[in-house]
């Protein structure tokens, strides 16, 4: 929840969060995210293994390339 809150504080206009990787499929945690952040839309990448982490990194890299954002 702290990481999500930090991201939302950094970009307050953002109300969408994408999570990827094996940890993102934890139903108990996901319920807590929904409860704590009712105005945020969550997308959980359906990769049921830790390869989802690589997918998430590819999505992040693609976003940065498309937006011109430099890390």
C-alpha positions in Angstrom: 0.0 0.0 0.0 2.9 2.4 0.7 4.3 1.9 -2.8 1.0 2.5 -4.4 0.4 5.6 -2.2 3.8 7.0 -3.1 3.0 6.6 -6.8 -0.3 8.3 -6.4 1.3 11.1 -4.5 3.9 11.5 -7.2 1.2 11.6 -10.0 -2.1 12.7 -8.3 -3.9 12.9 -11.6 -3.3 9.2 -12.2 -6.1 6.8 -11.0 -5.0 3.6 -12.7 -2.4 1.1 -11.4 -1.0 -1.9 -13.3 0.5 -4.7 -11.3 2.4 -7.6 -12.7 4.3 -10.6 -11.4 3.5 -13.5 -9.1 3.0 -11.2 -6.1 0.2 -9.3 -7.9 -2.0 -12.4 -7.8 -2.3 -12.4 -4.0 -6.1 -12.1 -3.5 -5.8 -11.0 0.1 -3.5 -8.1 -0.7 -5.6 -7.1 -3.8 -8.7 -6.9 -1.6 -6.8 -4.5 0.7 -5.7 -2.3 -2.2 -9.3 -2.1 -3.4 -10.5 -1.2 0.1 -7.8 1.4 0.7 -7.9 3.0 -2.7 -11.6 3.0 -3.8 -11.1 5.6 -6.6 -8.2 3.8 -8.2 -8.7 1.3 -11.1 -6.4 -1.7 -10.8 -5.3 -4.0 -13.6 -3.6 -7.2 -12.6 -1.6 -8.8 -15.4 -2.8 -12.4 -15.6 0.7 -14.0 -15.7 0.4 -16.6 -13.0 4.2 -16.9 -12.6 7.1 -14.6 -12.0 7.6 -14.0 -15.7 4.9 -11.3 -15.2 7.7 -9.2 -13.8 9.4 -9.2 -17.2 6.1 -8.3 -18.9 5.6 -5.4 -16.4 9.1 -4.1 -17.2 8.4 -4.3 -20.9 5.2 -2.3 -20.4 7.1 0.3 -18.3 9.8 0.6 -20.9 7.3 1.0 -23.7 5.5 3.7 -21.7 8.7 5.6 -21.2 9.7 5.3 -24.9 6.3 6.5 -26.1 6.0 9.4 -23.7 9.6 10.6 -24.1 10.2 10.4 -20.4 13.8 10.0 -19.5 14.8 8.1 -16.3 
